[in-house]
Amino acid sequence: MPNKDERLIAALIYIISFFTAFIGPLVIWLIKKDDSSFIDFHGKEYLNFLISYIIYGAVSSLLMLVLIGFILAPLVGVLALIFTIIAAIRAYEGVEYKIPTVIHFFK
């Protein structure tokens, strides 16, 4: 089980994403990834999450041309918020949580 500092830093990756979507989590991950496999896991998971949801948002935007995107775009936003909160809580609990809707680019 990861120690308290590792759990806090892993949770911070998700929490800081509310303020700096890309730069904050990336900086934390790059600095701490060699110190802990737990932090490395959550850093990769967040980056996979971010890339996946950028793709989902772009597809939703394109689908606005056929009106279904107006339903999908808010859904993508709500899911991103919910999964970020859940991942932060799980990271603080010491769990290697895989977000269900993520495409895994980094393994």
Phi and psi in radians as a Rosetta constraint file:
Dihedral C 1 N 2 CA 2 C 2 CIRCULARHARMONIC -1.178 0.35
Dihedral N 2 CA 2 C 2 N 3 CIRCULARHARMONIC 2.643 0.35
Dihedral C 2 N 3 CA 3 C 3 CIRCULARHARMONIC -1.332 0.35
Dihedral N 3 CA 3 C 3 N 4 CIRCULARHARMONIC 3.067 0.35
Dihedral C 3 N 4 CA 4 C 4 CIRCULARHARMONIC -1.103 0.35
Dihedral N 4 CA 4 C 4 N 5 CIRCULARHARMONIC -0.680 0.35
Dihedral C 4 N 5 CA 5 C 5 CIRCULARHARMONIC -1.133 0.35
Dihedral N 5 CA 5 C 5 N 6 CIRCULARHARMONIC -0.740 0.35
Dihedral C 5 N 6 CA 6 C 6 CIRCULARHARMONIC -1.087 0.35
Dihedral N 6 CA 6 C 6 N 7 CIRCULARHARMONIC -0.742 0.35
Dihedral C 6 N 7 CA 7 C 7 CIRCULARHARMONIC -1.126 0.35
Dihedral N 7 CA 7 C 7 N 8 CIRCULARHARMONIC -0.709 0.35
Dihedral C 7 N 8 CA 8 C 8 CIRCULARHARMONIC -1.149 0.35
Dihedral N 8 CA 8 C 8 N 9 CIRCULARHARMONIC -0.755 0.35
Dihedral C 8 N 9 CA 9 C 9 CIRCULARHARMONIC -1.157 0.35
Dihedral N 9 CA 9 C 9 N 10 CIRCULARHARMONIC -0.708 0.35
Dihedral C 9 N 10 CA 10 C 10 CIRCULARHARMONIC -1.097 0.35
Dihedral N 10 CA 10 C 10 N 11 CIRCULARHARMONIC -0.738 0.35
Dihedral C 10 N 11 CA 11 C 11 CIRCULARHARMONIC -1.164 0.35
Dihedral N 11 CA 11 C 11 N 12 CIRCULARHARMONIC -0.612 0.35
Dihedral C 11 N 12 CA 12 C 12 CIRCULARHARMONIC -1.113 0.35
Dihedral N 12 CA 12 C 12 N 13 CIRCULARHARMONIC -0.532 0.35
Dihedral C 12 N 13 CA 13 C 13 CIRCULARHARMONIC -0.987 0.35
Dihedral N 13 CA 13 C 13 N 14 CIRCULARHARMONIC -0.772 0.35
Dihedral C 13 N 14 CA 14 C 14 CIRCULARHARMONIC -1.330 0.35
Dihedral N 14 CA 14 C 14 N 15 CIRCULARHARMONIC -0.711 0.35
Dihedral C 14 N 15 CA 15 C 15 CIRCULARHARMONIC -1.163 0.35
Dihedral N 15 CA 15 C 15 N 16 CIRCULARHARMONIC -0.746 0.35
Dihedral C 15 N 16 CA 16 C 16 CIRCULARHARMONIC -1.191 0.35
Dihedral N 16 CA 16 C 16 N 17 CIRCULARHARMONIC -0.321 0.35
Dihedral C 16 N 17 CA 17 C 17 CIRCULARHARMONIC -1.145 0.35
Dihedral N 17 CA 17 C 17 N 18 CIRCULARHARMONIC -0.354 0.35
Dihedral C 17 N 18 CA 18 C 18 CIRCULARHARMONIC -1.197 0.35
Dihedral N 18 CA 18 C 18 N 19 CIRCULARHARMONIC -0.442 0.35
Dihedral C 18 N 19 CA 19 C 19 CIRCULARHARMONIC -1.804 0.35
Dihedral N 19 CA 19 C 19 N 20 CIRCULARHARMONIC -0.650 0.35
Dihedral C 19 N 20 CA 20 C 20 CIRCULARHARMONIC -2.342 0.35
Dihedral N 20 CA 20 C 20 N 21 CIRCULARHARMONIC 1.618 0.35
Dihedral C 20 N 21 CA 21 C 21 CIRCULARHARMONIC -0.880 0.35
Dihedral N 21 CA 21 C 21 N 22 CIRCULARHARMONIC -0.696 0.35
Dihedral C 21 N 22 CA 22 C 22 CIRCULARHARMONIC -2.069 0.35
Dihedral N 22 CA 22 C 22 N 23 CIRCULARHARMONIC -0.808 0.35
Dihedral C 22 N 23 CA 23 C 23 CIRCULARHARMONIC -1.165 0.35
Dihedral N 23 CA 23 C 23 N 24 CIRCULARHARMONIC -0.838 0.35
Dihedral C 23 N 24 CA 24 C 24 CIRCULARHARMONIC -1.029 0.35
Dihedral N 24 CA 24 C 24 N 25 CIRCULARHARMONIC -0.968 0.35
Dihedral C 24 N 25 CA 25 C 25 CIRCULARHARMONIC -1.065 0.35
Dihedral N 25 CA 25 C 25 N 26 CIRCULARHARMONIC -0.636 0.35
Dihedral C 25 N 26 CA 26 C 26 CIRCULARHARMONIC -1.144 0.35
Dihedral N 26 CA 26 C 26 N 27 CIRCULARHARMONIC -0.760 0.35
Dihedral C 26 N 27 CA 27 C 27 CIRCULARHARMONIC -1.103 0.35
Dihedral N 27 CA 27 C 27 N 28 CIRCULARHARMONIC -0.823 0.35
Dihedral C 27 N 28 CA 28 C 28 CIRCULARHARMONIC -1.034 0.35
Dihedral N 28 CA 28 C 28 N 29 CIRCULARHARMONIC -0.813 0.35
Dihedral C 28 N 29 CA 29 C 29 CIRCULARHARMONIC -1.099 0.35
Dihedral N 29 CA 29 C 29 N 30 CIRCULARHARMONIC -0.801 0.35
Dihedral C 29 N 30 CA 30 C 30 CIRCULARHARMONIC -1.112 0.35
Dihedral N 30 CA 30 C 30 N 31 CIRCULARHARMONIC -0.608 0.35
Dihedral C 30 N 31 CA 31 C 31 CIRCULARHARMONIC -1.317 0.35
Dihedral N 31 CA 31 C 31 N 32 CIRCULARHARMONIC -0.687 0.35
Dihedral C 31 N 32 CA 32 C 32 CIRCULARHARMONIC -1.823 0.35
Dihedral N 32 CA 32 C 32 N 33 CIRCULARHARMONIC -0.056 0.35
Dihedral C 32 N 33 CA 33 C 33 CIRCULARHARMONIC -1.120 0.35
Dihedral N 33 CA 33 C 33 N 34 CIRCULARHARMONIC -0.530 0.35
Dihedral C 33 N 34 CA 34 C 34 CIRCULARHARMONIC -1.421 0.35
Dihedral N 34 CA 34 C 34 N 35 CIRCULARHARMONIC -0.313 0.35
Dihedral C 34 N 35 CA 35 C 35 CIRCULARHARMONIC -1.406 0.35
Dihedral N 35 CA 35 C 35 N 36 CIRCULARHARMONIC -0.488 0.35
Dihedral C 35 N 36 CA 36 C 36 CIRCULARHARMONIC -2.638 0.35
Dihedral N 36 CA 36 C 36 N 37 CIRCULARHARMONIC 2.290 0.35
Dihedral C 36 N 37 CA 37 C 37 CIRCULARHARMONIC -1.228 0.35
Dihedral N 37 CA 37 C 37 N 38 CIRCULARHARMONIC -0.472 0.35
Dihedral C 37 N 38 CA 38 C 38 CIRCULARHARMONIC -1.160 0.35
Dihedral N 38 CA 38 C 38 N 39 CIRCULARHARMONIC -0.793 0.35
Dihedral C 38 N 39 CA 39 C 39 CIRCULARHARMONIC -1.167 0.35
Dihedral N 39 CA 39 C 39 N 40 CIRCULARHARMONIC -0.683 0.35
Dihedral C 39 N 40 CA 40 C 40 CIRCULARHARMONIC -1.060 0.35
Dihedral N 40 CA 40 C 40 N 41 CIRCULARHARMONIC -0.749 0.35
Dihedral C 40 N 41 CA 41 C 41 CIRCULARHARMONIC -1.045 0.35
Dihedral N 41 CA 41 C 41 N 42 CIRCULARHARMONIC -0.856 0.35
Dihedral C 41 N 42 CA 42 C 42 CIRCULARHARMONIC -1.236 0.35
Dihedral N 42 CA 42 C 42 N 43 CIRCULARHARMONIC -0.542 0.35
Dihedral C 42 N 43 CA 43 C 43 CIRCULARHARMONIC -1.135 0.35
Dihedral N 43 CA 43 C 43 N 44 CIRCULARHARMONIC -0.793 0.35
Dihedral C 43 N 44 CA 44 C 44 CIRCULARHARMONIC -1.134 0.35
Dihedral N 44 CA 44 C 44 N 45 CIRCULARHARMONIC -0.713 0.35
Dihedral C 44 N 45 CA 45 C 45 CIRCULARHARMONIC -1.100 0.35
Dihedral N 45 CA 45 C 45 N 46 CIRCULARHARMONIC -0.713 0.35
Dihedral C 45 N 46 CA 46 C 46 CIRCULARHARMONIC -1.152 0.35
Dihedral N 46 CA 46 C 46 N 47 CIRCULARHARMONIC -0.747 0.35
Dihedral C 46 N 47 CA 47 C 47 CIRCULARHARMONIC -1.121 0.35
Dihedral N 47 CA 47 C 47 N 48 CIRCULARHARMONIC -0.697 0.35
Dihedral C 47 N 48 CA 48 C 48 CIRCULARHARMONIC -1.064 0.35
Dihedral N 48 CA 48 C 48 N 49 CIRCULARHARMONIC -0.744 0.35
Dihedral C 48 N 49 CA 49 C 49 CIRCULARHARMONIC -1.059 0.35
Dihedral N 49 CA 49 C 49 N 50 CIRCULARHARMONIC -0.823 0.35
Dihedral C 49 N 50 CA 50 C 50 CIRCULARHARMONIC -1.102 0.35
Dihedral N 50 CA 50 C 50 N 51 CIRCULARHARMONIC -0.821 0.35
Dihedral C 50 N 51 CA 51 C 51 CIRCULARHARMONIC -1.089 0.35
Dihedral N 51 CA 51 C 51 N 52 CIRCULARHARMONIC -0.770 0.35
Dihedral C 51 N 52 CA 52 C 52 CIRCULARHARMONIC -1.052 0.35
Dihedral N 52 CA 52 C 52 N 53 CIRCULARHARMONIC -0.784 0.35
Dihedral C 52 N 53 CA 53 C 53 CIRCULARHARMONIC -1.315 0.35
Dihedral N 53 CA 53 C 53 N 54 CIRCULARHARMONIC -0.411 0.35
Dihedral C 53 N 54 CA 54 C 54 CIRCULARHARMONIC -1.154 0.35
Dihedral N 54 CA 54 C 54 N 55 CIRCULARHARMONIC -0.746 0.35
Dihedral C 54 N 55 CA 55 C 55 CIRCULARHARMONIC -1.109 0.35
Dihedral N 55 CA 55 C 55 N 56 CIRCULARHARMONIC -0.796 0.35
Dihedral C 55 N 56 CA 56 C 56 CIRCULARHARMONIC -1.082 0.35
Dihedral N 56 CA 56 C 56 N 57 CIRCULARHARMONIC -0.690 0.35
Dihedral C 56 N 57 CA 57 C 57 CIRCULARHARMONIC -1.154 0.35
Dihedral N 57 CA 57 C 57 N 58 CIRCULARHARMONIC -0.704 0.35
Dihedral C 57 N 58 CA 58 C 58 CIRCULARHARMONIC -1.135 0.35
Dihedral N 58 CA 58 C 58 N 59 CIRCULARHARMONIC -0.740 0.35
Dihedral C 58 N 59 CA 59 C 59 CIRCULARHARMONIC -1.130 0.35
Dihedral N 59 CA 59 C 59 N 60 CIRCULARHARMONIC -0.724 0.35
Dihedral C 59 N 60 CA 60 C 60 CIRCULARHARMONIC -1.080 0.35
Dihedral N 60 CA 60 C 60 N 61 CIRCULARHARMONIC -0.690 0.35
Dihedral C 60 N 61 CA 61 C 61 CIRCULARHARMONIC -1.108 0.35
Dihedral N 61 CA 61 C 61 N 62 CIRCULARHARMONIC -0.752 0.35
Dihedral C 61 N 62 CA 62 C 62 CIRCULARHARMONIC -1.124 0.35
Dihedral N 62 CA 62 C 62 N 63 CIRCULARHARMONIC -0.636 0.35
Dihedral C 62 N 63 CA 63 C 63 CIRCULARHARMONIC -1.277 0.35
Dihedral N 63 CA 63 C 63 N 64 CIRCULARHARMONIC -0.133 0.35
Dihedral C 63 N 64 CA 64 C 64 CIRCULARHARMONIC -1.151 0.35
Dihedral N 64 CA 64 C 64 N 65 CIRCULARHARMONIC -0.356 0.35
Dihedral C 64 N 65 CA 65 C 65 CIRCULARHARMONIC -1.136 0.35
Dihedral N 65 CA 65 C 65 N 66 CIRCULARHARMONIC -0.505 0.35
Dihedral C 65 N 66 CA 66 C 66 CIRCULARHARMONIC -1.923 0.35
Dihedral N 66 CA 66 C 66 N 67 CIRCULARHARMONIC 0.338 0.35
Dihedral C 66 N 67 CA 67 C 67 CIRCULARHARMONIC 1.290 0.35
Dihedral N 67 CA 67 C 67 N 68 CIRCULARHARMONIC -0.361 0.35
Dihedral C 67 N 68 CA 68 C 68 CIRCULARHARMONIC -1.218 0.35
Dihedral N 68 CA 68 C 68 N 69 CIRCULARHARMONIC -0.406 0.35
Dihedral C 68 N 69 CA 69 C 69 CIRCULARHARMONIC -1.111 0.35
Dihedral N 69 CA 69 C 69 N 70 CIRCULARHARMONIC -0.451 0.35
Dihedral C 69 N 70 CA 70 C 70 CIRCULARHARMONIC -1.187 0.35
Dihedral N 70 CA 70 C 70 N 71 CIRCULARHARMONIC -0.357 0.35
Dihedral C 70 N 71 CA 71 C 71 CIRCULARHARMONIC -1.600 0.35
Dihedral N 71 CA 71 C 71 N 72 CIRCULARHARMONIC -0.704 0.35
Dihedral C 71 N 72 CA 72 C 72 CIRCULARHARMONIC -1.258 0.35
Dihedral N 72 CA 72 C 72 N 73 CIRCULARHARMONIC -0.674 0.35
Dihedral C 72 N 73 CA 73 C 73 CIRCULARHARMONIC -1.035 0.35
Dihedral N 73 CA 73 C 73 N 74 CIRCULARHARMONIC -0.867 0.35
Dihedral C 73 N 74 CA 74 C 74 CIRCULARHARMONIC -1.120 0.35
Dihedral N 74 CA 74 C 74 N 75 CIRCULARHARMONIC -0.599 0.35
Dihedral C 74 N 75 CA 75 C 75 CIRCULARHARMONIC -1.106 0.35
Dihedral N 75 CA 75 C 75 N 76 CIRCULARHARMONIC -0.738 0.35
Dihedral C 75 N 76 CA 76 C 76 CIRCULARHARMONIC -1.076 0.35
Dihedral N 76 CA 76 C 76 N 77 CIRCULARHARMONIC -0.753 0.35
Dihedral C 76 N 77 CA 77 C 77 CIRCULARHARMONIC -1.100 0.35
Dihedral N 77 CA 77 C 77 N 78 CIRCULARHARMONIC -0.767 0.35
Dihedral C 77 N 78 CA 78 C 78 CIRCULARHARMONIC -1.146 0.35
Dihedral N 78 CA 78 C 78 N 79 CIRCULARHARMONIC -0.753 0.35
Dihedral C 78 N 79 CA 79 C 79 CIRCULARHARMONIC -1.104 0.35
Dihedral N 79 CA 79 C 79 N 80 CIRCULARHARMONIC -0.692 0.35
Dihedral C 79 N 80 CA 80 C 80 CIRCULARHARMONIC -1.067 0.35
Dihedral N 80 CA 80 C 80 N 81 CIRCULARHARMONIC -0.765 0.35
Dihedral C 80 N 81 CA 81 C 81 CIRCULARHARMONIC -1.110 0.35
Dihedral N 81 CA 81 C 81 N 82 CIRCULARHARMONIC -0.843 0.35
Dihedral C 81 N 82 CA 82 C 82 CIRCULARHARMONIC -1.100 0.35
Dihedral N 82 CA 82 C 82 N 83 CIRCULARHARMONIC -0.825 0.35
Dihedral C 82 N 83 CA 83 C 83 CIRCULARHARMONIC -1.206 0.35
Dihedral N 83 CA 83 C 83 N 84 CIRCULARHARMONIC -0.516 0.35
Dihedral C 83 N 84 CA 84 C 84 CIRCULARHARMONIC -1.157 0.35
Dihedral N 84 CA 84 C 84 N 85 CIRCULARHARMONIC -0.759 0.35
Dihedral C 84 N 85 CA 85 C 85 CIRCULARHARMONIC -1.134 0.35
Dihedral N 85 CA 85 C 85 N 86 CIRCULARHARMONIC -0.806 0.35
Dihedral C 85 N 86 CA 86 C 86 CIRCULARHARMONIC -1.068 0.35
Dihedral N 86 CA 86 C 86 N 87 CIRCULARHARMONIC -0.759 0.35
Dihedral C 86 N 87 CA 87 C 87 CIRCULARHARMONIC -1.122 0.35
Dihedral N 87 CA 87 C 87 N 88 CIRCULARHARMONIC -0.676 0.35
Dihedral C 87 N 88 CA 88 C 88 CIRCULARHARMONIC -1.118 0.35
Dihedral N 88 CA 88 C 88 N 89 CIRCULARHARMONIC -0.740 0.35
Dihedral C 88 N 89 CA 89 C 89 CIRCULARHARMONIC -1.136 0.35
Dihedral N 89 CA 89 C 89 N 90 CIRCULARHARMONIC -0.801 0.35
Dihedral C 89 N 90 CA 90 C 90 CIRCULARHARMONIC -1.108 0.35
Dihedral N 90 CA 90 C 90 N 91 CIRCULARHARMONIC -0.688 0.35
Dihedral C 90 N 91 CA 91 C 91 CIRCULARHARMONIC -1.106 0.35
Dihedral N 91 CA 91 C 91 N 92 CIRCULARHARMONIC -0.726 0.35
Dihedral C 91 N 92 CA 92 C 92 CIRCULARHARMONIC -1.178 0.35
Dihedral N 92 CA 92 C 92 N 93 CIRCULARHARMONIC -0.499 0.35
Dihedral C 92 N 93 CA 93 C 93 CIRCULARHARMONIC -1.349 0.35
Dihedral N 93 CA 93 C 93 N 94 CIRCULARHARMONIC -0.187 0.35
Dihedral C 93 N 94 CA 94 C 94 CIRCULARHARMONIC 1.580 0.35
Dihedral N 94 CA 94 C 94 N 95 CIRCULARHARMONIC 0.342 0.35
Dihedral C 94 N 95 CA 95 C 95 CIRCULARHARMONIC -1.762 0.35
Dihedral N 95 CA 95 C 95 N 96 CIRCULARHARMONIC 2.387 0.35
Dihedral C 95 N 96 CA 96 C 96 CIRCULARHARMONIC -1.466 0.35
Dihedral N 96 CA 96 C 96 N 97 CIRCULARHARMONIC 1.499 0.35
Dihedral C 96 N 97 CA 97 C 97 CIRCULARHARMONIC -1.514 0.35
Dihedral N 97 CA 97 C 97 N 98 CIRCULARHARMONIC 2.201 0.35
Dihedral C 97 N 98 CA 98 C 98 CIRCULARHARMONIC -1.747 0.35
Dihedral N 98 CA 98 C 98 N 99 CIRCULARHARMONIC 2.116 0.35
Dihedral C 98 N 99 CA 99 C 99 CIRCULARHARMONIC -1.198 0.35
Dihedral N 99 CA 99 C 99 N 100 CIRCULARHARMONIC 2.226 0.35
Dihedral C 99 N 100 CA 100 C 100 CIRCULARHARMONIC -1.076 0.35
Dihedral N 100 CA 100 C 100 N 101 CIRCULARHARMONIC -0.561 0.35
Dihedral C 100 N 101 CA 101 C 101 CIRCULARHARMONIC -1.699 0.35
Dihedral N 101 CA 101 C 101 N 102 CIRCULARHARMONIC 0.247 0.35
Dihedral C 101 N 102 CA 102 C 102 CIRCULARHARMONIC -1.576 0.35
Dihedral N 102 CA 102 C 102 N 103 CIRCULARHARMONIC 2.419 0.35
Dihedral C 102 N 103 CA 103 C 103 CIRCULARHARMONIC -1.568 0.35
Dihedral N 103 CA 103 C 103 N 104 CIRCULARHARMONIC 2.195 0.35
Dihedral C 103 N 104 CA 104 C 104 CIRCULARHARMONIC -1.566 0.35
Dihedral N 104 CA 104 C 104 N 105 CIRCULARHARMONIC 1.744 0.35
Dihedral C 104 N 105 CA 105 C 105 CIRCULARHARMONIC -1.498 0.35
Dihedral N 105 CA 105 C 105 N 106 CIRCULARHARMONIC -0.711 0.35
Dihedral C 105 N 106 CA 106 C 106 CIRCULARHARMONIC -1.799 0.35
Dihedral N 106 CA 106 C 106 N 107 CIRCULARHARMONIC 2.303 0.35
